[in-house]
Amino acid sequence: MKKIIIYLLTIIIIIIIYLSALEVKANKKSITSTYNITSPQVDKIQSADIILRLGYGVISESIAKLLNEEYKISHCGIIVPCDSCLYNYKVIHSVSSSLSPINGVQDDCLEHFIRNSQPNSIIITRYKNLDSLDILNLIYWSNYFLDRQIPFDHNFDIVDSSSFYCSELIHYIFKKANVTLLYDNISNHNLDNLKFKIFWDDNNFEIIINHQNENFSK
């Protein structure tokens, strides 16, 4: 029995080392990436737009494979104004501590968020018929959750608002701003609640930029 336990522990350690090596390799790719959007595309962006991407690494690839959606996406955030960023926008999003030094809701300048995306993976969408007050409310609640350093929801429990995974954060921002995102069945452990398709569903959203449907150069 002792030999079996030692054998299993050895296998687990080897797997952890292997996965860690893959993540390190993926991080190096993101650091050296020159992936970006064009100036005309920057001009199309508005506050409260939703940005979706495929990240680097085994975890991001696994998320996209598990969800098996029309577009290969592993992460999302909401775009809000930021005077100190190159494009005058930042992205507020929620990331696990397994992928980020910060656990939970955080912000990155738009250009940095894009650079950490796999080339040709960015999609930006916009909720239809938002008025100026809606946009101000969405910006307010985005920064509200950011300021409170809400942790990442490792249980992926959309009913509990004490912690957020990435799409759950967007859901509660819209809910607080009284702009409803309709999930078919909001309940725990429902795979549909994890899917990103709600953010390009043409009943509520329009796609503003879609690199996954473009022959876009790196």
N, C-alpha and C positions, 0 to 999 in steps of 0.2 A: 504493500500500500504506500509506504514511504517513497519507494522508487517511482511509483505512478504519479504521486503528487509533485515530486521534483521534476519529472518529465513534463508534466502539464505546465508547471511554473516556467520552465525553460522555454516551452513553445510560446507561452503568453509574452514573455520578455522579448523573444525574437520578433514576434508580431508587432509589439509596441515600438521596438527599435526601427523596424522596417517602415511602419507608418510615420514615425517621427522623421525619418530620413526623407520620405516623400513630401511631408509638409515643409521641411526645410528647403527642399528643392523648389517647391511651389512658391515659397516666400521669396526666394532669390529671383524667380521669374517676375514676380510682381514688382520687385524693387527696380529691376532693369527695364520694365515695360515702358514703352512710349505711346501706348494706346491712348487715344484722345477723341474728342469730337471737334468738328469744324466750327469756324466762327459763325457761318450762317445757321448752323444747328444750335449754337449757344443762343442766338437771337430768338429762336423759337420757344425757348424755355420760359416758363412763368413760375412764380411762387406757388407752392402746393401741388406741383406736378409730382408724380410718382416715378421713381427710377428703379429699374430692375436690372440685375446682372447675374452672370455666372462667375463665381469666384474661382480662385486657384485652389488646388489641393484635393485630397481624397474625400474630405468631408463634403465639399461643395459638389463634386462630381456625384457622390452618393446621393445627396439630396435631390439633385436634378434627375438622376436615374430612378429613384424611388417614386417621385411625383409623376414622372413620365408625361409631361404636358406638351402642348403644341410648341412652346418655346423652351429652350434649355436654360432654366433660371434656378438660382440657389439662394438669392438674397434680394431684399428691397429696402427702400427708404423714401423719405419725403424731402423734397427740395424747398429750402427756405432762404430768405435773403441773408447775406453776410458781406459786409463792406471790406473785411480783411482778406477775403479769398479772391483768387485770380479772376474768376468769372462772376464775382459778387453773389455767389450762391454757395450754400453748404448743404450737406445731406445729413439729416437726423435719422438714425437707424439703431437697431438693437443687435448686439453681437455677443456670442458666448465667450467666456474667458478662455476657452480652448482654442479660439482663433484670434483673440485680441487681448492686449494688455488691460483693457477696460472691460469689465463684465456688465453688459446691459446697454442701456440707452446712451448713445454717444454721438458726436458729430465729426464729420470730415468735410474739408473743402471739396466742392464738386469735382475739381480736377484730380484730387487724390482718390476719391471714390472710384472714378472711372479708371484711373491707372491701376487700381487693385482688382480690376475686372479682366476676365479673359477677353482677348481681342475679338471684336465683332459680336459681343454678347449684350451690349447695352440696349435697353428699351426704355423709353420715357413716355408715360401716358398722362392724360388729364381727365379729371372728372368733368362730365358735361354740365354746362349751365351753371357754373359757380359764379356768384356775384362777388363784388368787392368785399362785402361783409363776410361772406363765407371764407374767402381767402385769408382775411385778417384773423378770423377765428381759428382756422387751420394752422396758421403760423403761430398763433398764441399757444395753442395746446401742444404743438410740436415742441416748442421751447419750454413749456411747462413741465412736460415729462423729462426733457433733457436736464433741466435744472434740478429735478428731484432724484436724479441718478437711479432711475428704476432698474432693478437687476434683470438679467436675462431669465426667461421662463424655460428652465430645463425640463419641466413637466409638460410643456406644450398644452397648457390648460387655458383655453380661450375664455372660459367662464370667470376665471380669477384674474383680476386686474392689478394684482400686487407685483407682478412681474410680466415681462413681455418678450416673446420671440418676434422676429422682424415684421411679419405681416400682421401679427396681433397688435403691435404698436400702432400701425397705420389704422387698423380697425377702430381702436379706442380714440385716436386723434379725431377721426371723422365722427365717431359717436358723440364725443364731447362737443364738437362744433355743430352738432345737429345736422350733419350730412351723412345719411345712412348708407352703409355698405351692407347689402343683403346677402348673407350666407344662406344656403339652402337649409342647413340644419346645424345650428350652433350647439355643439355638445362636446364633451371631452372625448379625446381619442378618435375624432372623426378626421380621416385623412384629407377630406375636402377642405377643412378649415386651414390646412397647411398649404394648400395649393395657391399659386399666384395668378391663376386664370381670371380671378375676379377683377384684377387690375387692368386687363385688356378686354374684358367683356364689353362689347359695343352697346349693350343696353345702358351702361352708365359711363363708360370711358371711351376716349378716342386716343389712338396711338399718334404721338407727335414725332417721335424718332424711333426707328427700329433698325438697328445694325444687323440683326439676325436675318432680315430680309433684303439686305443691301450687299453689294460687292464692295465692302468698305475696306480700304487699305489700312494696315497697322500704322 
